[in-house]
């Protein structure tokens, strides 16, 4: 199986946020996200484990019980299941988020 990025639909989520669901199976999913400068990914939690990789830009990563940290192009974060986390974009940002299991609410 393969996925061409150009064939996937870009979803405007509002607030300067865009999501593109890429490849997925019942146990794994990757998603491209784009944020405008100043956009906020509100604090939230979900039962999925999540790894985020910053393709471009800088953001503040926030996680319940941890100090906020500034992350840049090439940095990653890991959000454990059911732990509240969010971001605040210091520039335009492009992320690759990987979830296990897949986010059924995204498809």
C-alpha positions in Angstrom: 0.0 0.0 0.0 1.1 3.6 -0.6 -0.4 7.0 -0.2 0.3 10.1 -2.4 -0.1 13.2 -0.3 -1.5 15.1 -3.3 -4.4 12.6 -3.4 -5.5 13.2 0.2 -8.1 15.8 1.1 -7.0 18.8 3.1 -9.5 19.5 5.9 -9.8 23.1 7.2 -10.5 22.7 10.9 -10.7 26.4 11.5 -8.6 28.6 13.7 -5.7 28.4 11.3 -5.5 24.6 11.4 -5.5 22.1 8.5 -5.4 18.3 8.7 -4.6 15.7 6.1 -5.1 12.0 7.0 -2.5 10.0 5.2 -1.9 6.2 5.6 -3.6 4.2 8.2 -4.6 0.7 9.4 -6.7 -0.3 12.4 -3.6 -0.1 14.6 -1.5 2.8 13.2 -2.1 6.2 11.5 -0.1 9.1 10.3 -1.6 12.6 9.8 -0.1 15.8 8.4 -1.1 19.0 10.2 -0.5 22.6 9.2 -1.0 25.6 11.5 -0.8 29.3 10.9 1.4 31.4 13.2 -0.5 32.0 16.5 -2.8 29.0 16.0 -3.5 26.9 19.1 -4.0 23.2 19.5 -6.1 23.3 22.6 -5.3 21.1 25.6 -7.0 17.7 25.0 -6.5 14.0 25.7 -7.4 10.8 23.9 -6.9 7.0 24.4 -4.3 6.9 21.6 -0.5 7.0 22.0 0.8 9.9 19.8 4.2 10.9 18.4 4.6 14.2 16.8 7.4 15.2 14.5 7.9 18.9 13.6 8.6 19.1 9.8 8.7 22.9 9.8 8.4 25.7 12.3 8.5 26.3 16.0 5.9 25.7 18.7 5.3 25.5 22.4 4.4 22.0 23.5 2.3 21.8 26.6 1.7 18.6 28.6 -0.2 18.2 31.8 2.2 17.8 34.7 5.2 19.1 32.7 6.9 22.4 32.0 6.0 24.0 28.6 8.9 23.5 26.1 9.7 25.2 22.8 10.3 22.8 20.0 11.7 23.4 16.5 12.0 21.8 13.1 13.3 18.2 13.5 12.1 17.9 17.2 9.6 15.3 18.4 7.2 14.8 21.2 5.4 11.8 22.7 1.9 12.1 24.2 1.0 9.1 26.3 -2.6 7.8 26.2 -5.1 9.9 28.2 -2.6 12.7 29.1 -3.7 16.2 28.3 -1.5 18.0 25.8 -1.6 20.9 23.3 0.5 23.3 21.3 0.8 27.0 20.6 2.4 27.9 17.3 5.2 30.5 17.3 5.5 30.4 13.5 3.8 28.6 10.6 4.1 24.9 11.6 3.8 21.6 9.7 3.6 18.4 11.8 3.5 14.7 11.2 1.4 13.0 13.9 1.5 9.3 14.3 -1.2 7.5 16.4 -1.7 4.0 17.7 -4.3 2.7 17.4 -5.7 4.8 14.5 -8.0 7.7 15.2 -11.4 6.6 14.0 -12.7 10.1 14.7 -10.5 11.4 11.9 -11.9 9.3 9.1 
